[in-house]
Amino acid sequence: MYKRLEEIPYGYIPKVLFVGNGINRAYSNESWDDFIKSLSDKELSDEDEKKYQKLPYQLRPVVITEDHVDATLKEKAGDIVNSTIDEKLKDQYRDLCGIGFDAILTSNYTYEIEQSLSEEFSIEVGKASKYRFSAVDRKLSNDMCLHQYMKVSENDPSIWHVHGECAKPGTMVLGHYYYGKLLSKFPKETESFQKRYSMCNKERKSFIPHSWVDYFLISEIYFVGFGLGFDEIDVWWLLNWRKRHTKNGSRVHFFEQIPKKKEIEQQAKFWMAKTYNVDVKDCTSRSGDYKDFYRQVTREISGEILEHKEMGIL
């Protein structure tokens, strides 16, 4: 169903939350690796486990499903749609999402955010949903959720599943083939965005987003519970693009628990992130507990946004 997004006033910088699986995992939900392994009924031998761990994350589901990622996702989708979630996890999402973001982007296929914002939320695999909308007034085939968003209520922000939804298995970005497929759409998407955004700025007019990519490129972004691993080639590509082309003063914030002795992989990630103008923020909790960490991050973002509003920055 087509539903035009709200206009972004000229000169205004939207505030966007980008959520990964970290929050879910802190409340005993499965890790990303657990999810990938659940796609197969076979248990890996010790020898295969060692080989599996050497594979990049994008290639692991290919091996686990014997290169039948799409068929396996269609088969498994019903098991994970509308799964029951912890009430404390819902509270965490309500606190975080209630800060006042203009949009929420999530790499999760599942609907913990929607379920937290509405007790009535429900969705079925392969069927239309009253919560799902299109930001463009045209038929979307093979869209991979670029222009489709969820809206739980009029007062809640739009929610974008940037790697697809489990209720639409064909949109799920999992495996090398699908990451490449999504990435291949970005040049056309960014070109469209640049033309529309430049014209609006030139005429000092409001801008109407057409996709989650539009939000990503012009907003103040807060990464929470998203590891920013090097396998996330789509996100790194967009960070590079916005550094080169976006000049509206918006910033990108990446929140992490940083141990005193950082692993070399973590040091490399921070180095790369800073090269792309990502502000790496250490919010390490005293307890080291990730639930405490996410509560602390929520307080910090809330305080920063409130301060900026008072200063007239956002």
MIPATI-177191 format. One line per 5 residues: their letters; for each residue x, y, z of N, C-alpha, C, CB. Coordinates in steps of 0.1 Angstrom, whole numbers, padded with zeros to 4 digits. Glycine has a CB too. Example, Ala and Ser with C-alpha at 12.3 -4.5 7.8 and 13.67 -1.06 7.14 Angstrom:
as> 0132 -0057 0078 0123 -0045 0078 0132 -0033 0078 0113 -0045 0090  0128 -0022 0071 0137 -0011 0071 0129 0000 0079 0141 -0006 0057
//
This chain:
mykrl> 0008 -0012 0000 0000 0000 0000 0009 0013 0000 -0010 0000 0012  0006 0022 -0009 0014 0034 -0010 0010 0044 0001 0012 0041 -0024  0020 0049 0008 0018 0060 0018 0030 0069 0018 0015 0053 0032  0028 0081 0013 0039 0090 0012 0045 0094 0026 0035 0103 0004  0058 0094 0027 0064 0097 0039 0063 0112 0042 0079 0093 0039
eeipy> 0064 0116 0055 0064 0130 0059 0075 0137 0052 0064 0131 0074  0073 0150 0049 0083 0158 0043 0093 0162 0054 0077 0171 0037  0106 0163 0050 0117 0167 0059 0119 0182 0055 0130 0159 0057  0116 0191 0065 0118 0205 0062 0132 0209 0057 0114 0214 0074  0133 0219 0049 0146 0224 0044 0155 0227 0056 0144 0236 0035
gyipk> 0167 0222 0056 0176 0226 0067 0176 0217 0079 0174 0239 0071  0165 0208 0080 0164 0199 0091 0172 0187 0089 0149 0196 0094  0179 0182 0099 0186 0169 0099 0178 0159 0106 0201 0171 0104  0173 0148 0100 0166 0138 0107 0175 0130 0116 0159 0128 0096  0168 0124 0126 0175 0116 0136 0171 0101 0133 0172 0120 0151
vlfvg> 0181 0093 0130 0178 0079 0126 0185 0069 0135 0181 0077 0112  0178 0059 0140 0183 0048 0148 0186 0037 0139 0174 0044 0160  0198 0031 0140 0201 0019 0132 0204 0008 0142 0214 0021 0122  0195 -0002 0142 0196 -0013 0152 0200 -0026 0145 0182 -0015 0159  0209 -0033 0152 0213 -0047 0148 0208 -0057 0158 0228 -0048 0147
nginr> 0213 -0069 0158 0209 -0080 0166 0214 -0079 0180 0212 -0093 0160  0223 -0070 0183 0229 -0070 0196 0219 -0069 0208 0238 -0058 0197  0209 -0060 0207 0199 -0059 0218 0192 -0072 0220 0189 -0047 0215  0188 -0078 0209 0181 -0091 0210 0190 -0101 0218 0177 -0097 0197  0202 -0102 0214 0211 -0111 0219 0214 -0109 0234 0225 -0111 0212
aysne> 0214 -0096 0238 0216 -0093 0253 0205 -0099 0261 0217 -0078 0255  0193 -0101 0255 0182 -0106 0263 0179 -0121 0259 0169 -0098 0260  0190 -0128 0257 0190 -0143 0255 0185 -0148 0242 0183 -0149 0266  0183 -0139 0233 0179 -0143 0219 0191 -0149 0213 0173 -0132 0211  0190 -0156 0202 0201 -0163 0196 0210 -0154 0189 0196 -0173 0186
swddf> 0223 -0158 0188 0233 -0150 0181 0231 -0151 0166 0248 -0154 0185  0238 -0143 0158 0237 -0144 0144 0242 -0158 0139 0246 -0133 0137  0252 -0163 0145 0257 -0176 0141 0248 -0187 0145 0271 -0179 0148  0241 -0186 0156 0230 -0196 0160 0219 -0196 0149 0224 -0192 0174  0216 -0184 0144 0205 -0183 0134 0209 -0190 0121 0201 -0169 0131
iksls> 0222 -0188 0117 0227 -0194 0105 0227 -0209 0106 0241 -0189 0101  0232 -0214 0117 0233 -0229 0119 0219 -0235 0120 0241 -0232 0132  0209 -0227 0125 0195 -0233 0126 0189 -0235 0112 0186 -0223 0134  0195 -0230 0102 0190 -0233 0088 0193 -0247 0083 0196 -0223 0078  0201 -0254 0091 0203 -0268 0087 0200 -0278 0098 0218 -0270 0083
dkels> 0195 -0289 0095 0191 -0299 0105 0204 -0308 0108 0180 -0308 0099  0214 -0306 0101 0226 -0314 0103 0236 -0306 0113 0234 -0316 0090  0242 -0314 0121 0252 -0308 0131 0266 -0309 0125 0251 -0316 0145  0273 -0299 0126 0287 -0298 0120 0296 -0307 0128 0292 -0284 0120  0305 -0314 0121 0315 -0322 0128 0326 -0312 0133 0322 -0333 0119
dedek> 0334 -0317 0142 0345 -0308 0148 0353 -0302 0137 0353 -0316 0158  0357 -0311 0127 0365 -0306 0116 0358 -0296 0107 0369 -0318 0107  0345 -0298 0104 0337 -0289 0096 0335 -0276 0104 0324 -0295 0092  0334 -0276 0117 0332 -0264 0125 0344 -0255 0124 0330 -0268 0140  0356 -0261 0124 0368 -0253 0122 0369 -0246 0109 0381 -0262 0124
kyqkl> 0365 -0253 0098 0365 -0247 0085 0354 -0237 0084 0362 -0258 0074  0342 -0240 0090 0331 -0230 0090 0335 -0217 0097 0319 -0236 0098  0342 -0218 0108 0346 -0205 0115 0356 -0197 0107 0352 -0209 0128  0362 -0203 0097 0372 -0195 0089 0365 -0188 0077 0382 -0204 0083  0352 -0191 0075 0345 -0185 0064 0339 -0171 0068 0333 -0194 0060
pyqlr> 0339 -0161 0059 0333 -0148 0061 0318 -0151 0064 0334 -0138 0049  0311 -0142 0072 0297 -0144 0075 0288 -0146 0063 0293 -0133 0084  0291 -0138 0053 0283 -0139 0041 0283 -0152 0034 0287 -0128 0031  0293 -0160 0036 0295 -0173 0030 0290 -0185 0038 0309 -0176 0026  0289 -0182 0051 0285 -0193 0060 0271 -0199 0057 0285 -0188 0075
pvvit> 0261 -0190 0055 0247 -0196 0051 0247 -0204 0038 0237 -0185 0051  0256 -0200 0029 0257 -0207 0016 0262 -0222 0019 0267 -0200 0007  0272 -0224 0027 0277 -0237 0030 0267 -0245 0039 0290 -0236 0038  0261 -0238 0049 0251 -0245 0058 0239 -0250 0050 0246 -0235 0069  0234 -0243 0040 0222 -0247 0032 0226 -0254 0019 0214 -0235 0029
edhvd> 0239 -0256 0017 0244 -0262 0005 0239 -0254 -0007 0239 -0277 0004  0240 -0241 -0006 0237 -0231 -0016 0222 -0232 -0020 0245 -0234 -0028  0214 -0234 -0010 0199 -0233 -0012 0194 -0223 -0002 0192 -0247 -0010  0200 -0211 -0001 0196 -0201 0009 0182 -0197 0007 0205 -0189 0008  0177 -0194 -0005 0164 -0189 -0007 0153 -0199 -0003 0162 -0184 -0021
atlke> 0155 -0211 -0008 0145 -0222 -0005 0144 -0225 0010 0149 -0235 -0013  0156 -0225 0016 0157 -0228 0031 0150 -0217 0039 0171 -0229 0036  0152 -0204 0035 0145 -0193 0042 0130 -0194 0041 0150 -0180 0036  0125 -0197 0029 0110 -0199 0027 0105 -0210 0036 0107 -0202 0012  0113 -0220 0038 0108 -0232 0046 0108 -0228 0061 0117 -0244 0044
kagdi> 0118 -0220 0065 0120 -0217 0079 0112 -0205 0084 0134 -0216 0082  0108 -0196 0075 0102 -0183 0078 0091 -0184 0088 0098 -0176 0066  0082 -0194 0087 0071 -0195 0096 0074 -0197 0110 0062 -0206 0091  0086 -0203 0112 0091 -0206 0126 0095 -0194 0134 0102 -0216 0125  0099 -0183 0127 0104 -0172 0134 0095 -0159 0133 0117 -0168 0128
vnsti> 0085 -0160 0125 0075 -0148 0125 0067 -0149 0137 0066 -0149 0112  0065 -0137 0144 0057 -0136 0156 0061 -0145 0168 0042 -0139 0152  0074 -0147 0168 0079 -0155 0180 0078 -0147 0193 0094 -0159 0178  0076 -0153 0204 0074 -0146 0217 0088 -0140 0221 0069 -0156 0227  0087 -0128 0226 0099 -0121 0231 0098 -0117 0245 0102 -0109 0222
deklk> 0109 -0115 0252 0110 -0112 0266 0104 -0098 0268 0125 -0112 0270  0097 -0097 0279 0090 -0084 0283 0101 -0073 0286 0081 -0086 0295  0112 -0077 0291 0123 -0067 0294 0129 -0062 0281 0133 -0073 0303  0130 -0071 0271 0135 -0067 0258 0125 -0057 0252 0136 -0079 0249  0112 -0059 0254 0102 -0049 0249 0104 -0036 0256 0088 -0054 0251
dqyrd> 0106 -0036 0269 0109 -0023 0276 0121 -0016 0271 0111 -0026 0291  0131 -0023 0268 0144 -0017 0262 0141 -0010 0249 0155 -0027 0261  0134 -0018 0240 0130 -0012 0227 0121 0000 0229 0124 -0022 0218  0111 0000 0238 0102 0011 0240 0110 0023 0244 0091 0008 0250  0119 0021 0254 0127 0032 0259 0136 0038 0248 0137 0028 0270
lcgig> 0142 0030 0240 0151 0034 0229 0144 0041 0218 0160 0023 0224  0133 0034 0213 0126 0039 0202 0117 0052 0206 0117 0029 0196  0115 0053 0219 0107 0065 0223 0114 0078 0225 0101 0061 0236  0127 0077 0222 0135 0090 0223 0131 0101 0213 0150 0086 0220  0126 0097 0202 0121 0107 0192 0128 0106 0179 0122 0120 0198
fdail> 0130 0094 0174 0137 0093 0161 0127 0095 0149 0143 0079 0159  0132 0100 0138 0124 0102 0127 0122 0090 0119 0130 0113 0118  0131 0080 0120 0130 0067 0113 0139 0057 0121 0134 0068 0098  0135 0045 0119 0143 0034 0125 0147 0024 0114 0136 0027 0137  0160 0022 0113 0165 0012 0103 0170 0000 0111 0177 0018 0094
tsnyt> 0167 -0012 0107 0172 -0024 0114 0176 -0034 0104 0161 -0029 0123  0187 -0041 0107 0192 -0052 0099 0185 -0065 0103 0207 -0053 0101  0177 -0065 0113 0170 -0077 0117 0158 -0080 0108 0164 -0075 0132  0157 -0093 0105 0146 -0098 0097 0133 -0099 0105 0149 -0112 0091  0134 -0100 0118 0123 -0102 0127 0117 -0089 0132 0128 -0111 0139
yeieq> 0106 -0090 0140 0098 -0079 0143 0097 -0075 0158 0084 -0081 0138  0109 -0076 0165 0109 -0073 0179 0105 -0058 0182 0123 -0076 0185  0109 -0050 0173 0106 -0035 0175 0091 -0033 0174 0114 -0027 0164  0085 -0039 0163 0071 -0037 0161 0063 -0043 0172 0067 -0043 0148  0067 -0055 0177 0060 -0062 0188 0061 -0054 0201 0066 -0076 0189
slsee> 0072 -0047 0202 0074 -0039 0214 0066 -0026 0214 0089 -0035 0216  0064 -0021 0203 0056 -0008 0201 0041 -0011 0201 0060 -0001 0189  0037 -0023 0198 0022 -0026 0198 0020 -0041 0202 0016 -0023 0184  0012 -0043 0212 0009 -0056 0217 0000 -0063 0206 0001 -0056 0230  -0006 -0056 0198 -0015 -0061 0188 -0008 -0065 0175 -0026 -0052 0185
fsiev> 0005 -0062 0174 0012 -0064 0161 0012 -0079 0158 0026 -0059 0162  0009 -0082 0145 0009 -0096 0141 0011 -0096 0125 -0004 -0104 0144  0018 -0106 0120 0021 -0106 0106 0021 -0120 0101 0034 -0098 0103  0018 -0123 0089 0018 -0136 0083 0027 -0137 0071 0004 -0141 0079  0034 -0149 0070 0043 -0151 0059 0036 -0151 0046 0051 -0164 0061
gkask> 0041 -0142 0036 0036 -0142 0023 0023 -0135 0020 0034 -0156 0018  0018 -0128 0031 0006 -0121 0030 0008 -0106 0032 -0005 -0126 0040  -0001 -0098 0026 -0001 -0083 0028 -0004 -0080 0042 -0012 -0076 0019  0001 -0069 0047 0000 -0065 0061 -0005 -0050 0062 0013 -0067 0069  -0013 -0048 0071 -0018 -0034 0073 -0007 -0025 0079 -0030 -0034 0083
yrfsa> 0004 -0031 0083 0015 -0023 0088 0025 -0020 0078 0021 -0031 0100  0025 -0026 0066 0035 -0024 0056 0031 -0015 0045 0039 -0038 0050  0040 -0005 0042 0036 0005 0032 0048 0007 0022 0033 0018 0039  0045 0013 0011 0055 0016 0001 0056 0032 0001 0051 0011 -0013  0069 0036 0000 0072 0050 0000 0071 0056 -0014 0085 0053 0006
vdrkl> 0069 0048 -0024 0068 0052 -0038 0055 0046 -0044 0081 0048 -0046  0049 0054 -0053 0036 0050 -0059 0039 0043 -0072 0028 0063 -0061  0044 0031 -0071 0047 0023 -0082 0048 0008 -0078 0059 0027 -0090  0046 -0001 -0088 0047 -0015 -0085 0062 -0018 -0081 0042 -0024 -0096  0063 -0025 -0070 0077 -0029 -0065 0079 -0044 -0067 0079 -0025 -0050
sndmc> 0087 -0047 -0077 0091 -0061 -0080 0106 -0062 -0077 0087 -0065 -0094  0109 -0072 -0070 0124 -0075 -0067 0130 -0062 -0060 0131 -0078 -0080  0122 -0056 -0051 0126 -0044 -0045 0136 -0045 -0033 0114 -0036 -0040  0136 -0057 -0027 0144 -0060 -0015 0142 -0050 -0004 0159 -0060 -0019  0130 -0045 -0002 0126 -0036 0009 0133 -0023 0009 0129 -0043 0022
lhqym> 0138 -0019 -0002 0144 -0005 -0003 0134 0006 -0001 0151 -0003 -0016  0122 0004 -0006 0112 0014 -0005 0100 0010 0003 0107 0017 -0019  0101 -0001 0011 0090 -0005 0019 0093 -0004 0034 0086 -0020 0016  0083 0001 0041 0086 0003 0055 0073 -0002 0063 0088 0018 0058  0076 -0003 0076 0065 -0007 0086 0061 0005 0094 0069 -0019 0095
kvsen> 0048 0006 0097 0043 0017 0105 0033 0011 0115 0037 0029 0096  0037 0011 0128 0028 0005 0138 0017 0014 0141 0036 0001 0150  0019 0027 0142 0009 0036 0145 0013 0050 0139 0006 0038 0160  0004 0059 0138 0007 0072 0133 0017 0080 0141 -0006 0081 0132  0018 0077 0154 0027 0084 0162 0041 0078 0163 0022 0085 0176
dpsiw> 0042 0066 0157 0055 0059 0158 0063 0062 0145 0054 0044 0159  0077 0062 0145 0085 0064 0133 0083 0052 0124 0099 0066 0137  0087 0055 0111 0087 0044 0101 0099 0034 0105 0089 0050 0087  0096 0021 0103 0106 0011 0106 0110 0004 0093 0101 0001 0116  0123 0004 0090 0128 -0001 0077 0137 -0013 0080 0136 0010 0069
hvhge> 0133 -0025 0074 0141 -0037 0075 0151 -0037 0063 0132 -0050 0075  0162 -0032 0066 0172 -0029 0055 0177 -0042 0048 0183 -0021 0060  0176 -0053 0055 0181 -0066 0049 0169 -0075 0047 0191 -0073 0058  0157 -0070 0047 0145 -0077 0044 0137 -0082 0056 0149 -0089 0035  0126 -0088 0053 0117 -0093 0064 0115 -0108 0063 0103 -0086 0064
cakpg> 0114 -0115 0075 0111 -0129 0075 0097 -0133 0070 0113 -0135 0089  0088 -0123 0070 0075 -0126 0065 0075 -0125 0049 0064 -0116 0071  0085 -0120 0044 0087 -0119 0029 0101 -0125 0026 0086 -0104 0024  0102 -0138 0027 0115 -0145 0026 0124 -0141 0014 0113 -0160 0026  0117 -0137 0003 0124 -0134 -0009 0131 -0121 -0008 0114 -0133 -0020
tmvlg> 0129 -0113 0003 0136 -0100 0004 0148 -0101 0013 0126 -0090 0010  0149 -0113 0020 0160 -0114 0030 0174 -0115 0024 0157 -0127 0038  0182 -0106 0029 0196 -0105 0024 0205 -0114 0033 0202 -0090 0024  0208 -0126 0027 0216 -0136 0035 0224 -0143 0025 0207 -0145 0044  0237 -0143 0026 0246 -0150 0016 0252 -0140 0006 0238 -0161 0009
hyyyg> 0263 -0144 0000 0270 -0135 -0009 0261 -0130 -0021 0282 -0142 -0015  0253 -0139 -0027 0245 -0135 -0038 0236 -0124 -0035 0237 -0147 -0043  0229 -0124 -0023 0219 -0114 -0020 0225 -0101 -0015 0210 -0120 -0009  0237 -0102 -0009 0244 -0089 -0005 0248 -0082 -0018 0256 -0092 0003  0253 -0090 -0028 0257 -0084 -0041 0245 -0078 -0048 0264 -0095 -0049
kllsk> 0234 -0085 -0047 0222 -0081 -0054 0217 -0067 -0048 0211 -0091 -0053  0217 -0066 -0035 0213 -0054 -0028 0223 -0043 -0032 0213 -0056 -0013  0236 -0046 -0031 0246 -0036 -0034 0245 -0030 -0048 0260 -0041 -0032  0241 -0039 -0058 0240 -0035 -0072 0229 -0025 -0074 0237 -0047 -0080  0220 -0023 -0065 0209 -0014 -0066 0213 0000 -0061 0197 -0018 -0058
fpket> 0224 0001 -0053 0227 0014 -0047 0231 0025 -0057 0238 0011 -0038  0239 0022 -0067 0242 0033 -0076 0230 0041 -0082 0251 0028 -0088  0220 0033 -0086 0208 0039 -0092 0201 0047 -0081 0199 0029 -0098  0200 0041 -0069 0193 0046 -0057 0199 0060 -0053 0192 0036 -0046  0213 0060 -0052 0220 0072 -0048 0219 0083 -0058 0235 0069 -0044
esfqk> 0219 0079 -0071 0218 0089 -0082 0204 0096 -0081 0220 0082 -0095  0194 0088 -0079 0180 0093 -0077 0180 0103 -0065 0170 0082 -0076  0185 0098 -0054 0185 0106 -0042 0192 0119 -0044 0192 0099 -0030  0204 0119 -0051 0212 0131 -0053 0205 0141 -0061 0225 0128 -0059  0198 0137 -0071 0190 0146 -0080 0179 0153 -0072 0185 0139 -0092
rysmc> 0171 0145 -0065 0160 0150 -0058 0164 0159 -0046 0151 0139 -0052  0174 0155 -0039 0179 0162 -0027 0185 0176 -0031 0188 0154 -0018  0193 0175 -0042 0200 0187 -0046 0190 0198 -0051 0210 0184 -0058  0180 0193 -0058 0169 0202 -0063 0162 0208 -0052 0159 0194 -0072  0158 0200 -0041 0151 0206 -0030 0160 0216 -0022 0147 0194 -0020
nkerk> 0173 0214 -0021 0181 0223 -0014 0183 0236 -0023 0195 0217 -0012  0184 0234 -0036 0185 0246 -0045 0173 0255 -0044 0187 0241 -0059  0161 0249 -0043 0149 0257 -0042 0144 0259 -0028 0138 0249 -0050  0153 0255 -0018 0150 0256 -0004 0136 0250 0000 0150 0271 0000  0134 0238 -0006 0121 0232 -0004 0123 0219 0005 0115 0227 -0017
sfiph> 0112 0214 0011 0112 0202 0019 0115 0190 0010 0098 0200 0026  0121 0180 0016 0125 0168 0009 0116 0156 0013 0140 0165 0011  0112 0148 0004 0104 0137 0007 0112 0124 0004 0090 0136 -0002  0115 0116 0015 0123 0104 0013 0115 0093 0005 0127 0098 0026  0122 0086 -0003 0116 0075 -0011 0121 0061 -0006 0119 0077 -0026
swvdy> 0132 0061 0002 0137 0048 0006 0145 0050 0019 0146 0043 -0005  0149 0038 0025 0158 0039 0037 0172 0044 0033 0159 0025 0043  0176 0042 0021 0189 0048 0017 0188 0063 0018 0192 0044 0002  0177 0069 0014 0176 0084 0015 0178 0088 0030 0162 0089 0011  0172 0081 0039 0174 0085 0053 0188 0083 0057 0165 0076 0062
flise> 0194 0072 0053 0208 0069 0057 0218 0080 0052 0212 0055 0051  0215 0086 0041 0225 0095 0035 0224 0109 0041 0223 0096 0020  0213 0113 0047 0212 0127 0051 0210 0129 0066 0200 0134 0044  0209 0118 0074 0205 0118 0088 0217 0117 0098 0195 0107 0090  0214 0122 0110 0222 0119 0121 0219 0105 0125 0219 0129 0133
iyfvg> 0229 0096 0123 0226 0081 0125 0232 0077 0138 0232 0073 0113  0225 0068 0145 0229 0062 0158 0229 0047 0156 0220 0067 0170  0241 0041 0155 0242 0026 0154 0242 0021 0168 0255 0022 0147  0232 0012 0171 0231 0006 0184 0229 -0009 0182 0219 0012 0192  0237 -0017 0188 0235 -0032 0187 0239 -0037 0173 0222 -0036 0190
fglgf> 0246 -0029 0165 0250 -0033 0152 0265 -0033 0152 0244 -0024 0141  0271 -0045 0149 0285 -0047 0150 0294 -0039 0140 0289 -0061 0150  0288 -0035 0129 0296 -0028 0119 0307 -0037 0114 0301 -0015 0124  0305 -0050 0113 0315 -0059 0108 0318 -0057 0093 0310 -0073 0110  0330 -0061 0089 0335 -0058 0076 0326 -0066 0065 0349 -0062 0074
deidv> 0319 -0076 0070 0310 -0083 0061 0298 -0075 0056 0305 -0096 0067  0295 -0064 0064 0283 -0056 0060 0287 -0046 0049 0278 -0048 0073  0290 -0052 0037 0295 -0044 0026 0286 -0033 0022 0299 -0053 0015  0273 -0035 0023 0263 -0025 0019 0264 -0013 0028 0249 -0031 0020  0265 -0015 0041 0266 -0004 0050 0279 0004 0048 0265 -0008 0065
wwlln> 0290 -0003 0047 0303 0004 0045 0303 0012 0032 0314 -0007 0044  0296 0006 0021 0295 0013 0008 0288 0027 0010 0288 0005 -0002  0277 0026 0017 0269 0038 0020 0276 0048 0029 0255 0035 0026  0284 0044 0038 0292 0053 0047 0302 0060 0038 0299 0045 0058  0308 0053 0029 0318 0059 0020 0311 0069 0011 0324 0048 0011
wrkrh> 0299 0066 0006 0292 0075 -0003 0288 0088 0004 0279 0068 -0009  0283 0087 0016 0279 0099 0023 0290 0107 0027 0270 0095 0036  0302 0101 0030 0314 0109 0033 0318 0117 0021 0326 0100 0037  0317 0111 0009 0321 0118 -0003 0311 0129 -0008 0323 0108 -0014  0298 0126 -0005 0288 0135 -0012 0279 0142 -0003 0280 0126 -0021
tkngs> 0277 0138 0010 0267 0145 0019 0274 0156 0026 0261 0135 0029  0270 0168 0025 0276 0179 0031 0266 0188 0039 0283 0188 0020  0257 0181 0046 0247 0188 0054 0250 0189 0068 0233 0182 0052  0262 0184 0072 0265 0185 0087 0261 0174 0095 0260 0198 0092  0254 0164 0089 0250 0152 0097 0262 0144 0101 0239 0144 0090
rvhff> 0260 0136 0112 0271 0128 0117 0266 0113 0119 0277 0133 0130  0276 0104 0121 0273 0090 0123 0279 0086 0136 0278 0081 0111  0271 0080 0145 0276 0076 0159 0275 0061 0160 0268 0083 0170  0286 0055 0164 0287 0041 0166 0290 0038 0181 0297 0034 0157  0281 0031 0188 0282 0028 0202 0287 0014 0204 0269 0030 0209
eqipk> 0298 0013 0213 0304 0000 0215 0309 -0001 0229 0316 -0001 0205  0310 -0013 0234 0317 -0016 0247 0331 -0018 0243 0310 -0028 0255  0340 -0010 0248 0354 -0011 0244 0363 -0016 0255 0359 0002 0238  0368 -0028 0255 0377 -0033 0266 0390 -0025 0266 0380 -0048 0264  0397 -0025 0278 0409 -0018 0279 0420 -0023 0269 0415 -0019 0293
kkeie> 0420 -0036 0267 0429 -0042 0257 0420 -0046 0245 0436 -0054 0263  0421 -0038 0235 0412 -0041 0223 0419 -0052 0214 0410 -0028 0215  0411 -0061 0209 0415 -0071 0199 0419 -0063 0187 0405 -0081 0196  0429 -0069 0179 0434 -0062 0167 0423 -0060 0157 0445 -0071 0161  0413 -0070 0156 0402 -0068 0147 0393 -0056 0150 0393 -0081 0147
qqakf> 0391 -0054 0163 0384 -0043 0168 0391 -0029 0165 0380 -0044 0183  0404 -0029 0167 0412 -0018 0164 0411 -0014 0149 0426 -0020 0168  0411 -0025 0140 0410 -0023 0126 0397 -0017 0122 0413 -0036 0118  0386 -0022 0129 0373 -0017 0126 0371 -0002 0130 0362 -0025 0133  0376 0001 0141 0375 0015 0146 0383 0024 0136 0380 0017 0160
wmakt> 0395 0020 0132 0403 0027 0123 0396 0030 0110 0417 0020 0120  0389 0019 0104 0382 0021 0092 0370 0030 0094 0377 0007 0087  0363 0028 0105 0351 0037 0108 0355 0051 0109 0345 0032 0122  0365 0054 0116 0370 0069 0117 0374 0074 0104 0381 0070 0127  0379 0066 0095 0383 0070 0081 0371 0075 0074 0390 0059 0074
ynvdv> 0359 0068 0077 0347 0072 0070 0338 0082 0079 0338 0060 0067  0345 0089 0088 0339 0099 0096 0328 0094 0106 0333 0110 0087  0330 0082 0110 0321 0076 0120 0327 0079 0134 0319 0061 0118  0318 0085 0142 0322 0088 0156 0321 0075 0165 0314 0100 0162  0332 0069 0169 0331 0057 0177 0330 0061 0192 0344 0048 0175
kdcts> 0319 0057 0198 0316 0061 0212 0317 0050 0222 0302 0068 0213  0326 0051 0232 0327 0041 0242 0317 0043 0253 0342 0041 0248  0308 0034 0254 0297 0034 0264 0299 0022 0273 0283 0035 0258  0311 0017 0276 0313 0005 0283 0307 0007 0297 0328 0002 0284  0298 -0003 0301 0292 -0003 0314 0302 -0008 0324 0279 -0011 0314
rsgdy> 0300 -0003 0337 0309 -0008 0348 0308 -0023 0350 0305 -0001 0361  0296 -0028 0348 0294 -0043 0350 0299 -0051 0339 0279 -0045 0353  0300 -0045 0327 0303 -0052 0315 0291 -0059 0309 0314 -0062 0318  0280 -0058 0316 0268 -0065 0311 0262 -0057 0299 0257 -0066 0323  0257 -0064 0289 0252 -0057 0277 0238 -0051 0279 0252 -0067 0266
kdfyr> 0231 -0056 0289 0218 -0050 0292 0221 -0036 0298 0209 -0058 0302  0230 -0035 0307 0234 -0022 0313 0240 -0013 0302 0244 -0024 0324  0247 -0019 0293 0253 -0011 0282 0242 -0004 0274 0262 -0020 0273  0232 -0012 0270 0221 -0006 0261 0213 0004 0269 0212 -0017 0256  0211 0002 0282 0204 0012 0290 0212 0025 0290 0201 0007 0304
qvtre> 0225 0023 0292 0234 0035 0292 0235 0042 0279 0249 0031 0296  0235 0035 0268 0234 0041 0254 0221 0048 0252 0236 0030 0243  0210 0043 0257 0197 0049 0256 0198 0063 0263 0186 0040 0261  0203 0063 0275 0204 0075 0283 0213 0086 0275 0209 0073 0297  0224 0081 0270 0233 0090 0263 0227 0096 0251 0246 0083 0260
isgei> 0221 0088 0243 0214 0093 0230 0203 0103 0234 0209 0082 0222  0195 0099 0244 0184 0108 0248 0189 0121 0253 0176 0101 0259  0199 0121 0261 0205 0134 0266 0211 0142 0255 0215 0131 0276  0217 0136 0245 0224 0143 0234 0213 0150 0225 0233 0134 0226  0203 0142 0222 0192 0147 0213 0185 0159 0220 0182 0136 0209
lehke> 0182 0157 0233 0176 0168 0241 0184 0181 0241 0173 0163 0255  0197 0179 0243 0206 0190 0243 0207 0197 0230 0220 0186 0247  0207 0189 0219 0208 0195 0206 0195 0203 0202 0210 0184 0195  0184 0197 0207 0171 0204 0204 0171 0218 0211 0159 0196 0209  0176 0218 0224 0176 0231 0231 0186 0241 0225 0181 0228 0245
mgil> 0196 0235 0218 0206 0244 0211 0201 0248 0197 0220 0238 0211  0191 0241 0193 0186 0244 0179 0194 0237 0168 0185 0258 0177  0202 0227 0172 0210 0220 0162 0202 0210 0154 0222 0213 0169  0193 0203 0161 0185 0193 0154 0170 0197 0154 0186 0179 0161
//
